[in-house]
Amino acid sequence: METIQAFSVIAIALIFGLCGAGTAVAFGNLGGKLIESSARQPELAPKLQVQFFLVAGFVDVISIIGVGISFVFLFANPFLG
């Protein structure tokens, strides 16, 4: 029982860490490409900004799903049953 709880806590920490790191890398790349594209073609900046926020929402959703899965392991662990 304690081993399962310990491994679940380790899994939760890994999920939080990987979600945070993945989101940070994705936003860094996304923001850099937005600035680069806007500098190259300024007339497309409003359209690119709309696409940026759309993709930023998708990036956030991926990390929120990971956090939700980790909360399931934290509060309603299916392996303890």
Secondary structure, 3 states (H helix, E strand, C coil): CHHHHHHHHHHHHHHHHHHHHHHHHHHHHHHHHHHHHHHHCHHHHHHHHHHHHHHHHHHHHHHHHHHHHHHHHHHCCCCCC
